[in-house]
Amino acid sequence: MDEYKNIGILLIILALIIALVGAVIYFAGASFSWFGNLPGDLKVERENFTFYFPMATMLVLSIFLNIIIRLILYFFN
């Protein structure tokens, strides 16, 4: 039963983090105009075709999420 308590706490913390990120994006949306337009993002536009691959944005997001997950696991272990 104790492992369910840990999973429940982890889910609550994850939901709070998601809500916090959502609130920040909602209230400071104009400040995140750089997000998705970093120098490493690939964008190819033709007449009938647009290809967008946000490589640098995914890298930044991956590093940020990795740090958050490691901090959460550090405090719960």
trRosetta pair geometry for C-beta under 8 A, 3 or more apart (Angstrom, degrees):
i j d omega theta_ij theta_ji phi_ij phi_ji
1 4 5.8 -53 -165 30 46 114
1 5 7.0 49 143 -23 70 100
2 5 5.5 -49 -158 28 43 115
2 6 6.9 41 148 -17 68 101
3 6 5.6 -51 -153 35 40 112
3 7 6.4 40 151 -18 68 104
4 7 5.6 -52 -146 39 35 112
4 8 6.2 41 152 -23 65 106
5 8 5.6 -53 -149 35 30 115
5 9 6.5 30 154 -17 64 104
6 9 5.8 -53 -147 36 32 109
6 10 6.3 32 153 -18 64 108
6 76 6.9 115 -158 -174 105 123
7 10 5.6 -55 -147 38 32 113
7 11 6.3 32 154 -19 65 106
8 11 5.8 -55 -147 36 30 110
8 12 6.5 30 154 -19 64 105
9 12 5.7 -53 -148 35 32 112
9 13 6.4 30 154 -16 65 106
9 76 7.7 160 102 -116 122 125
10 13 5.9 -55 -147 38 30 109
10 14 6.2 32 154 -19 65 108
10 72 7.2 95 -135 168 89 125
10 76 6.9 20 -83 -98 100 167
11 14 5.6 -53 -143 38 31 113
11 15 6.3 34 155 -20 64 105
12 15 5.8 -54 -148 36 30 111
12 16 6.5 30 153 -18 63 105
13 16 5.7 -54 -149 36 33 112
13 17 6.4 34 153 -19 65 104
13 72 6.6 150 121 -132 141 120
14 17 5.7 -52 -148 35 32 112
14 18 6.4 32 153 -17 64 105
15 18 5.7 -54 -147 38 32 111
15 19 6.2 32 154 -18 65 106
16 19 5.6 -54 -145 39 31 111
16 20 6.2 34 154 -21 65 106
17 20 5.6 -54 -146 36 30 112
17 21 6.4 29 155 -16 65 105
17 68 7.0 116 -156 -177 150 138
18 21 5.8 -54 -146 38 30 109
18 22 6.2 33 153 -19 63 108
19 22 5.6 -55 -147 38 31 115
19 23 6.3 32 155 -20 65 105
20 23 5.8 -53 -147 35 30 110
20 24 6.4 30 154 -18 64 105
21 24 5.7 -54 -147 36 32 111
21 25 6.3 29 155 -15 65 107
22 25 5.8 -57 -146 39 29 108
22 26 6.1 30 156 -21 65 110
23 26 5.6 -55 -143 37 30 113
23 27 6.1 7 167 -1 67 112
24 27 6.5 -66 -138 48 24 94
24 28 5.7 -29 179 33 65 113
25 28 7.0 -72 -117 62 16 74
25 29 6.0 54 169 -92 58 73
25 32 6.2 -25 -128 6 76 159
26 29 6.4 -12 -153 -51 17 104
28 31 4.4 -28 168 30 99 122
28 32 6.7 96 116 -20 85 95
29 32 6.1 -68 -158 37 36 104
30 33 6.2 -7 -173 -38 48 108
32 35 4.4 -12 176 5 92 124
33 37 7.0 -15 148 27 66 135
34 37 5.8 -114 -156 63 38 96
34 38 6.7 63 166 -74 87 70
35 38 7.9 1 -130 -38 28 95
35 57 6.4 95 -170 -134 62 118
36 41 6.7 82 178 -107 41 163
36 54 5.5 -57 -134 -112 63 140
36 57 5.3 32 -90 -91 40 160
37 41 6.3 -103 -132 39 21 148
38 41 5.1 112 58 -19 71 103
38 54 7.5 88 34 -160 99 86
38 56 3.9 -123 100 100 131 130
38 57 5.4 168 12 -59 120 74
38 60 7.0 153 -57 -12 162 137
39 56 6.4 72 66 -30 57 170
40 55 5.2 -96 140 86 100 98
40 56 2.8 121 61 -53 111 116
40 57 7.9 -168 76 -15 94 57
40 59 7.2 -9 90 22 150 133
41 52 7.3 3 169 -169 104 83
41 53 7.0 178 -165 91 63 51
41 54 4.6 -15 -125 -125 109 59
41 55 6.2 173 -106 33 43 68
41 56 5.3 -89 -45 34 68 99
41 57 5.8 30 -81 -12 115 103
42 51 7.4 -25 124 119 101 96
42 52 7.1 163 93 -154 64 37
42 53 4.3 3 59 58 108 98
42 54 7.8 -138 34 -71 63 23
42 55 6.1 48 -5 -4 97 112
43 50 7.5 -13 -167 -170 83 89
43 51 7.2 167 -151 89 38 59
43 52 5.0 7 -110 -111 80 78
43 53 7.8 -162 -69 29 46 59
44 49 7.6 -15 114 120 97 99
44 50 7.1 166 88 -153 58 43
44 51 4.3 6 53 53 103 102
44 52 7.8 -155 29 -68 61 44
45 49 7.6 163 -157 94 36 61
45 50 5.1 1 -111 -111 71 85
46 49 4.3 14 54 56 112 96
46 50 7.3 -156 31 -69 64 47
54 57 3.8 -29 166 42 115 122
54 58 5.7 125 106 -26 85 89
55 58 6.0 -58 -149 35 26 109
55 59 6.5 27 153 -20 62 107
56 59 5.5 -53 -149 34 34 114
56 60 6.4 33 154 -17 67 104
57 60 5.9 -53 -148 38 32 109
57 61 6.2 29 154 -15 65 110
58 61 5.7 -56 -142 42 31 111
58 62 6.0 36 156 -25 65 108
59 62 5.7 -53 -145 34 27 113
59 63 6.6 26 157 -17 62 104
60 63 6.0 -56 -150 36 30 108
60 64 6.3 28 154 -17 64 110
61 64 5.7 -56 -145 39 31 112
61 65 6.2 25 159 -14 67 109
62 65 6.1 -57 -142 41 27 105
62 66 6.1 31 157 -24 62 110
63 66 5.7 -55 -146 35 28 115
63 67 6.6 29 155 -19 63 104
64 67 6.0 -56 -154 33 29 110
64 68 6.6 25 152 -15 64 107
65 68 5.6 -54 -146 38 36 111
65 69 6.1 33 157 -17 69 107
66 69 6.0 -55 -144 39 28 108
66 70 6.3 27 157 -17 63 109
67 70 5.9 -58 -146 39 28 110
67 71 6.4 29 155 -19 64 106
68 71 5.8 -56 -150 35 30 111
68 72 6.5 29 154 -18 65 106
69 72 5.7 -53 -148 36 33 111
69 73 6.3 28 156 -14 66 108
70 73 5.8 -56 -143 42 31 108
70 74 6.1 38 154 -27 65 106
71 74 5.5 -51 -145 32 30 115
71 75 6.6 19 160 -11 64 106
72 75 6.3 -64 -151 40 28 102
72 76 6.3 6 159 -3 65 116
73 76 6.0 -68 -139 48 30 99
73 77 5.9 17 167 -14 69 117
74 77 6.5 -66 -138 38 21 100
